[in-house]
Amino acid sequence: MQNKNKNKKKSFKPCCKLIGTDGNAFAIIGKVIAVLQRHGTHDEASVFKKQTTKCMSYDELLVLCMETVNVHCEGCDECD
């Protein structure tokens, strides 16, 4: 059995502090897109935006965010 992670291309994941952010789905989407654009990953921001429309639940949206940006970076100086 092949590991799915081996086939995924490793890409840059900017830090995006979501803790303490408005929990509204649109606020979260906007923050992630802004962070991606600020780090020059405009193509990735467009892909993320399209993928959010396919999320069927709030939980799916949060998983997509965690796959797209680094949200687990306590005490990180690079957090936006």
Rosetta blueprint (number, residue, H / E / L):
1 M L
2 Q L
3 N L
4 K H
5 N H
6 K H
7 N H
8 K L
9 K L
10 K L
11 S L
12 F L
13 K L
14 P L
15 C E
16 C L
17 K L
18 L L
19 I L
20 G L
21 T L
22 D L
23 G L
24 N L
25 A H
26 F H
27 A H
28 I H
29 I H
30 G H
31 K H
32 V H
33 I H
34 A H
35 V H
36 L H
37 Q H
38 R H
39 H L
40 G L
41 T L
42 H H
43 D H
44 E H
45 A H
46 S H
47 V H
48 F H
49 K H
50 K H
51 Q H
52 T H
53 T L
54 K L
55 C L
56 M L
57 S L
58 Y H
59 D H
60 E H
61 L H
62 L H
63 V H
64 L H
65 C H
66 M H
67 E H
68 T H
69 V L
70 N E
71 V L
72 H L
73 C L
74 E L
75 G L
76 C L
77 D L
78 E L
79 C L
80 D L
